[in-house]
Amino acid sequence: MIELRNLSKHFTTLDGPVDALRHINLTIHDGDIYGIIGMSGAGKSTLVRCINMLERPTEGTVLLDGQDLGTLKEKQLREMRRKVTMIFQSFNLLMQRTCLQNIMLPLKLAGVPDAEAKKKARELLELVDLPDKANSYPAQLSGGQQQRIAIARALATEPSVLLCDEATSALDPKTTHAILELIRDINRKMKITVIVITHQMSVVQEICSKVAILENGEVVEEGEVSEVFSNPKTRASRNLIYPEMADNENLLSDSGQRIRIIFNGKQPSQEPLIAKMAVQTGILPSIVGASTRTVGGNAYGYMLLDVPGSPEDMAKIVSYLNAIPDIIVQVEAEYTGEGARA
């Protein structure tokens, strides 16, 4: 288990002090695939470098199975990093060495005999489905194949934790999906805890069970992916999950009465919700913005509505929507009438 307790990291730059991380508290359980997501500059990469002590936190502690990594000496840190390995966006392979040699490298650095290291490296080439690339050089491989070699190298020391720092950002969607499938398969077969650092919501949705959202060095929301995605509670979360919503929320409303409806995947996508509501309430709201998708016949996403009329009309609309199971109603304007779930 990884525990981050009151973790902060401050830098001093020519432009002044920077608070890259501020009071981070997270618990990542064994076997999790845990996503850490945020926009550029949110502190994601600094956080992952603090987890394996490539960056020393200014304050707070990082605990791995109860051990405070900040107390380890340099030799102990090197041993720890064999158990907490990392893959990167840029792959970081040695271009002058073959794929087999790249995978063998951490084993040789750990003092493993050549024959044993070579045997292990060939097994890992099989695991990442590239057994025929042992004598190829990285420049001869596609981006996806290079990342597979990087994953094999990261697994050579039999780690308990795999850190993925924007590991699929340089890949096309099809290759990204294949790499995520491989990581999920490794997590399942080898019981390795995976921490995924990304700015891509699609990556978190596809592979992660839990997620923390970073903004300006702070965790603004954290929990099960299904819960956070179906009902984002902070503006930062909504901006990441539904970027179109951020644009639409800035539009001025004539009525000053606005409702957000969030579909959590249990509402049938064919249901004419707004049309039925207009007929039954006699109130026709304007759709300011929407981002919805259909998966398995059900609706996921959101709809942002402007409600015309009086506060009583707003209350009527809120009451109607709250009676519908399995959608979330959030009131955006000043209305706080009975039944609203903001």
DATA-V38004 format. One record per pair of residues at least 12 apart in sequence whose C-alpha atoms are under 7 Angstrom apart, sorted by the first residue. I is the first residue (numbers start at 1). J is the second residue. Records with the same first field share a line. If there is no record, write none. Layout:
I: J, J
This chain:
1: 28, 29, 30, 64, 65
2: 27, 28, 29, 63, 64, 65
3: 26, 27, 28, 62, 63, 64
4: 24, 25, 26, 27, 61, 62, 63
5: 24, 25, 26, 60, 61, 62
6: 23, 24, 25, 60, 61
7: 22, 23, 24, 25, 57, 59, 60, 61
8: 21, 22, 23, 24, 57, 58, 59, 60
9: 21, 22, 57, 58, 59
10: 58
19: 217
20: 43, 217
21: 43, 217, 218
22: 217, 218
23: 218
24: 218, 219
30: 193
31: 187, 191, 192, 193
32: 193, 194, 209
33: 193, 194, 195, 208, 209, 210
34: 194, 195, 196, 208, 209, 210, 211
35: 195, 196, 197, 204, 208, 210, 211, 212
36: 196, 197, 198, 211, 212, 213
37: 197, 198, 199, 212, 213, 214
38: 199, 213, 214, 215
39: 199
42: 214, 215, 216, 217
43: 216, 217
44: 197
45: 165
52: 81, 84
82: 157, 159
83: 157, 158, 159, 160, 161
84: 159, 160, 161, 162
85: 154, 159, 161, 162, 163
86: 154, 162, 163, 164
87: 150, 151, 154, 163, 164, 165, 167
88: 164, 165, 166, 167
89: 165, 166, 167, 168, 169, 170
91: 146, 147, 150
93: 138, 150
95: 137, 138, 139
97: 137
98: 134, 135, 136, 137, 138
99: 133, 134, 135, 136, 137, 138, 149
100: 121, 134, 135
102: 153
103: 121, 152, 153, 156
104: 117, 118, 121
106: 156, 157
107: 156, 157
121: 156
124: 152
125: 152
128: 148, 152
143: 171
144: 171, 175
160: 192, 193
161: 192, 193, 194
162: 192, 193, 194, 195
163: 194, 195, 196
164: 195, 196, 197
165: 196, 197, 198
166: 197, 198
180: 207
184: 207
201: 241
208: 225
209: 224, 225
210: 223, 224, 225
211: 223, 224, 225
213: 237
215: 236
229: 241
230: 262, 263, 264
231: 262
242: 291
244: 291
245: 289
248: 288, 289
253: 306
255: 306, 307, 308
256: 333
257: 306, 307, 333, 335
258: 305, 306, 307, 331, 332, 333
259: 304, 305, 306, 329, 330, 331, 332
260: 302, 303, 304, 305, 329, 330, 331, 332
261: 302, 303, 304, 327, 328, 329, 330
262: 301, 302, 303, 327, 328, 329
263: 299, 300, 301, 302, 327, 328
264: 299, 300, 301, 326, 327
265: 298, 299, 300
266: 298, 299, 326
267: 298, 299, 326, 327
268: 297, 298, 299
269: 294, 297, 298, 299
285: 305, 306, 307, 308
286: 305, 306, 307
287: 304, 305, 306
288: 304, 305, 306
289: 303, 304
290: 302, 303, 304
291: 303
315: 337
318: 339, 340
319: 339
322: 339
329: 341, 342
330: 342
